[in-house]
Amino acid sequence: MSTTPSEAPATGTDTPDDGWKAAGSAWGHAAADWAYLWEPSIRDAADHIFDRVGLGPGTELLDVACGSGYAAAVARRRGASTTGIDASTELVEIAKRRDPAGDYRAGDMFDLPYDKESFDVVTAFNGIWGGCEGAIAEAARVTRPGGWLGITFWGPGRALDLRDWFLALGSTTNDTKTEMIGLASIGSPGIAEKLFTGQGFNVVERGASASVLEFADEEIAWQALRSPGLVKPALDSLGDDALRDLLLPAVEQFRAADGSYRIVNELTHVIGQKPG
């Protein structure tokens, strides 16, 4: 789930060729927290997409922006052959441990190191956002005729308990706000579909799945909420304590009497099939 080169924090020294490495560095800053506290929240979306495309024994899957390999590991348990690519070397190392039989590597989703028409199914769970037309083009290139592409992203749904958290994070720096607006653009109805049809996919479904974050207490909640790569620039700018004081109140309403948190969000998905 690493951000893309266009989403990488500006450093003043990055070139287009190494922008994905800067993005990977941001998403790797708290890799274990992301992998074990946040990434499992995509399980319902993964199950739905895998069901819809008929993923099972013998299916060759590529998960783009695979993060720590959570979704790919779910596919492996269904019998699929799993491949994943992510900008973060730290997350890729977790993916290798999580799914030892899979093929995981660090790399750029705008320049996939795979041959044309290599995969039956290509997915990206919260990894392809606004400004990622090139990643969709690469996904199309490596998908076989008759194959499938499925992506998820934060959509315009009413069920988004993290809304205030996103707004608070966006208030930290102008760069963060601008970046988040760009990322969110794919959530507008028709935008993702246009990306799909522009690369020759027939859109077969747009829908939504629940994404639930559950944390036992405030300390664990903060470990999780500070782990996305999007948070790294704000951490660098404000420091851990100041950012914690800003972001934790944004989810206080979802804290139960026993101190635990249950944060329910809606992930939008779009699924398309390549003619053939």
N, C-alpha and C positions, 0 to 999 in steps of 0.2 A: 504494500500500500504506500510505497514511497511516492513523494511528489515527483513531478516531471521536471525536465530542464527549465521549462518556462516558469515553473513554480518555485525554483530553487531560490534560497535567500541570496540577495545580491551581495557580492563580495568585492566587486571592483576588479577582480582578476580572472573571473571565470570566462572561458570561451564557450561557444556553442557545443564543442566536443566534450568538455568536461563538466558542463552544467549538471548532468545527471549525477555526477559524483558529489557535488555540493548538496544536491537534494538527498542523496543517500546518507550523507553525513548528518543531516538534520534529522532524518527519520531513524537513524541508528543511535541517537543520543540516549535513549532509554528503551533499548530494543526488547529486553526481557519484560519490562512492564507492559509495553504495547502488545507483545506476543501473547502474554498469559492473562492480562487483565482486560484488554479492549478487543483484540482481534476475534475472540470466540463469539462476539455479538453478531457476526455475519452468518452464523450457522443457519438460521431459517432461510435467508436469501440464497445461500449456497444450495441447500436441499431443494428449494423450489426450482432454481435454474437447472440443476442437475436432473431433476425429475422431468422438467419440460423438454430438455434436449435428448432425453433417453440415455444419459451417461451410465455406462455399466462396464462389465468385463470387456476388455479389448479396446475401449475408447481411448484415443490418444488426446490428452488434455494439455493445453498450455495455459497457465495462469499468469497473466501480465500484472506487474506490480504485486507480486505474490506475497509480499511481506514475509512473515515467519512461516509461510506454507500451511496455514490452518485450513483454508478451503481446499487446497490440493490434497492434503492428508484425508479430508472427508471423501474426496473423489477416489483416492487410493483404496479406501475401505470399501468402496463400491466396485472395485476391480479395475479401475482405469489405470492407464500408464500416465505418470504425472511428470510434467516439466514446469518449472517456474523461473521467472526472472524478476529481479528487483534491484533498485538502485542502491539499497543499503547492504553492505557486506555483513553487518552485524545481524540483520534479520535473515539473510540468506543462510548464515551458519546455523541459526535456530531451525530454519526449514529443513536443512540437511539432517539434523538430529531428529526432527519430528517425523520425517518421511525418508528414511535412509535409502529406500529403493528408487526415489525420484531423482530427477536431474535438475539441480538448482544452481543458478549462477547469478552473479552481480552483473548488471548491464543496463543498457538504455532502451526503453520501450519504443523510442523513435527510430531505433536502428537494431531490430531484432536479429540475433545471430543464428537464424534458422532458415532452412531452405523454403522455397515457395511451396505452398500446399502441403505442409508437414503435419497438420493437426486436424482432428475431427471437431474439436471444441476449443474455443479460445474464450477465456473469461477475464474480467478485471473487477474485483470487488473494492469499490471506493478508490480506484487507482487511476481511472481515466475521467478527466473533468473538463471544464471549459478551457479552450485553447489546445486541446489534445487531438486535433484533426489528424496530425501525423501519426499518432499512436493507433488510431482507428485504421488508417491506411496500411500500416504495418500488420495489424491484426488480420486485415482482409487478405494481405499477401500470403500469409502463412496458413490460412484456413483452406481446407480442401473444398472442392465443389460439393454442395450438399451439406457442408459443415455449418457449425453454429458459432455465433458470437453473443455473449451475454455480459452485460456490465451493470453495476449498481452505483448509485450516487445519492447524496442527500437531495431529496426532491422538495416540492412545495407543499407536502402534506401537512395536515394540522397536527399530527402526532409527532412532535419534535421537542422533547423535553430539554434538549441541549440548545434550544434557540437562544436563551439568555447567555449561556456560556459562549456561544459563537459571537454574540454581540459584544460581550465583555472582552473577548480575545481580540476582536476586530478594533476595539478602541485603544489598544496598546500602542500601536505605531501606525503611521499612514501607510507604510509598505504592507503591513499585515492586513489592514482593511482593504486596500486595493487588491491584494492577492486573493483574499477570501471572496470578494465580489466576483472576480474572474472565475474562481473555482465553482461558485454557485450558479453560474450562468447556464450550465448544462441542465439544471433542474427545471427550467422553464419548459412547459409543454411544447413538444415538437422539435426541440433543439437536438436532443440525442437521436431522435428518429431521422433527422436530416443528415446527421453524421453517418448513420448506418446506410441510408439509401444512396448517399453520395459515394459510397464505396461498393455499391452493388448489392448490398444485403436487402432482403425482403424482411421488413419488420413484422414479427408475428405476435409480439406481446409487449405491452407496457403495463406494469403493475407495481405492487408494493409488498414488502415483508416487514415484520417487526424486527427491530434491532434493540436488544435489551442489555443494558449495563447494570450489573449488580455488584456492590462492594460492601464488605462487612463493616467498615468503619471509615472515619474521616481520613486516616492516614493512607489506607489503601485507595480510597477514592482519589486522593491527591496524586498518588503514584500513577494512577491510570490517566487522570485528566491532564497531567503535565507531559505525557509520553508521546503524543502525536508530533510529527515533524513540524506541523504548522505552529506549534507552541515555542519551538526553539528560539526564533528571533526575539520573542517577548521575554523569554527566560534570560537571554543574553542582555537585553536592554534593561529590564527591571530587577532581575534577581529573583531567586526562588521565593523568598518570604513575601515580597511585595506582590508578586503575581498570584501567589496562593491566596492572599487576602482579597484579591480582585475576582478570581475565578470561582473559588469555593462558594461564596454567597449566591452565585448564579444557579447553583443546583441545590441550595439548602431546602427548598420546598419539597424535594424528593427524598429527604432524609426522614426515616421512621423514628419512632420513639426509642427504639433500641440502638439507634446510631447508624443503622445500615442504610444503604441507598439502593433505590430501584429507579433507573432512568430509562424510559421507553421512547424509542425513536422509530421513525418510518424510513426505510430504505426503498427508494424507487429503483426499479430495474427495467431494462429494455433488452429484448431478445430478438435476434435476427438470424435468418438462414441465408447462406450463400447459394445462389442458383446452381443447379447441376444435379 
